Amino acid sequence: MNWSEVTRRVVVEAAAPHPEDVVYQLGGDWLLAAALAPRVARLVVRCPGDAPPLPPNVVHERGEVGLAAVPAGTSVVVLHDELRRHAPASQRALLLHLGKSLGRRALLVVGDVMWSMPPEMVDDPDQFGDAITHAPTTAALERLVREAGFLPDVHRFGVGRAVCIALRS
């Protein structure tokens, strides 16, 4: 089973995008962008890499995922397999930035490797993909998301994958 693909599908469903939504996707998962684009008014994807051909409602912002300005009117922010690529201090800074930048009732959806038990207790952590050094625990992510002004709801897929759906309060 490809857990990244399963998580991607859950991220799309959790984002529950509407045709009038502006969605800000952090990280260049172009399969996620392809799934979101037909459902929304505008999708802005921020990533450093090149973009494939994009539909007219998709904008590629070339740049590192970080503290860039959130597009005006953003109602949903999604991250898939991206947060774990950043050191804990950068994760915190990014989530705080999003909390300050988004309006009330905006939605944050994070699908990634998140440990539901201490990582050293996980059998074969490499099965969860690359760049897992900074994968947070679900409890740590919940604390960070709350600190940023969101109300989190974490859905676990066993010991190493989860999706956090968080409403800006």
N, C-alpha and C positions, 0 to 999 in steps of 0.2 A: 504494500500500500504506500502511495506517495502522500506522506503527511502534509507536505507543503501544499499540494493541490487540494487536499481536504480542507486545510486551513483557509486557503484562498476562497474556496466556495463559501465557507462559513462567514468570512469577512464580507463578501458581497451581500449575502443574505442579512447579516447583522447591520450593515450600513443602511439597508432598506431604502435605497435611493429613490427619490421621486423625480418626475420629469422636470420639475422647476429647480432642483437642487444644484448648487455649485459644490463640487467635491474636490478636495485638495488631497492628492495622493503623494505621500512622501516615500520615495524609493522607486526605482525603475522596474517594477514587475509589470511587464507589458501585457502579460496574460490577465492580470488583475485589471489593468486599464481597459483592455478589450471587453471584459465582462461588465465593467461599470459604464463605459461610454454610451451605449445605446439607451441607458436608463436615466440619464441626467441631462440637464440643460448645458452644463459646462463642466469639464474635467480638466484640472490643472495637475500635471505630473512633474514633480521636481526630482531630478536625478542628474548625476554627472555624465552619464553615458549618452550615446546616440539614440535617437528614437526611430522606430520603424515608421512607415507611412501611417498617418493618423487621420481619423475622421475630423470633419470641420469643427466639431464641438470640443476637441481635445487640444490643449496647449501644453507644449513641453517647455518647462523652465530648466535650462541647463544650469546645474550648480549642485554643490554638495547639500545633502539633507542637513539642515541646521536651523539657524534662527532667522531665516529669510522672512520677508513680509508675507503674511497670509493673504491670499487673494480676497478682494472685497466681495462680500456676500456669501462667503463660505459657510455652508451649513453642516458639512460632514468632512472629517479628516480621516483618512485611512492609511495605515502602515501595515505592510505584510512582509515578514522576514526582514525587517529593517532595524528595529530598535536594538536588537542584540548586537548589531554591528558597531554600536557606539558605547564608549566607556560609561560607567554609571553616572559620573558627573555630567556628561553630555546628554544622557537620557533624561536626567532631572531637568537640565536647562531647557531641553526641547519641550518637555511636557509643560513646564512652567510658562514658557513662551506661548505655547498653544492655548493654555488656560487664559492668559492675559489677552490674547489676540481674538479669541472667538466669543461670539455673543451667547447670551443665555439660550439654552436649549439646543445648542450645536452639539453634534455627536462626534465622538472620537472612537474609532474602532482600530484596535491593535491585535493582529494575529501573528503569533511568533512562537519561538521556543521560549517557554516559561516553565521553570521547574516547580512542580507541586510538592517536591520533597527536596532535601538537600542534594545538590548536584553530585556530590561525592558518593551518594547512595544509589545513583542511577546506573543500571547495567547498560553498557555500550552506549554512552552518550553521543558517540559519533553518528549513530543512526539518525540523529535529528538534523544533520546537515553541517555545513561549514560555519565558521565564525560564531561559535557558541560560547566563547570565552566570557562575554559580557551578558549572556542570557540571564535575565532577572528571575527571581522566584515570583510566583503569582502573588504572594503576600507583599513583596517589595514593590511590585508594579502597582498593586492596589493602593499602597501608601503614597507612592509618587503621584498617581492620578488624583487621589483625594486632595493632596497638597496643592495640586494645580487647579483645583476648583471644579472637579468633575465628580459625578457619582458613578463609581465603577460597578460592573457586573461581570465577573470572570467565569467563563465556561471552559472547563478543562477537558482535554483529550488524553487522558492517562497522565503519565509522569512528566512528559516533556513538551506538550503543545497545548496552547490555550488561546482563546480569543477574549479580549477585554472590550466590552461595550460600555462607553462612559458618556453620560449626559452632562453637559456644562450646566452647573447650577448657578 
